[in-house]
Amino acid sequence: MKKVIPTLLLAIGLQCSLMVQAAATLESFEFKNAAEEEHFKDLIEEIRCLVCQNQSLADSDADLAHDLRAEVYEMMMSGQGDDEIIDFLVNRYGDFVLYSPPVKPSTYILWFGPFVLLLFAILLVLRAIRRHSKQPVTELSATEQARLDSILQEPVKKKDQA
């Protein structure tokens, strides 16, 4: 019981610090209403941090992410729509900035590559199965069968008795 309480307090403390850190990324921006703030949060969730690469702008604490959040906020406050903001970021940083890049020739490998690899793997498995089923089953000759039977009927010698 004495070990459980400090561990529980540590877990609660870590959870609180993570919530404070997540809230700190948006506290410097002022919004007219809660809907506008939610819209901003949704927008920056769709944009990838260029430094972290596996986090959105909302999740990242990198300096570039702070700058991009501020830039998105300024563009939003100046009346630009989501499409204009996203187009600006894509023109500046490329499709990589989007978590869901558009389907176009430069992103075909991203969208269709996994399916092509899966199809290739299925074809390889089918080919291996077909090859295995085409191999003839060889029967043992009478002398080979007699030899096998004699081997199987011999008593097994233990190493300790040898």
Secondary structure, DSSP 4 states (H G I P E B T S, - for coil): -TTHHHHHHHHHHHHHHHHHHHHHTTTT---SSHHHHHHHHHHHHSBB-TTTSSSBTTT--SHHHHHHHHHHHHHHHTT--HHHHHHHHHHHH-GGGBSS---SGGGHHHHHHHHHHHHHHHHHHHHHHHHHHHSPPPPPPHHHHHHHHHHHHSPPPPTTT-
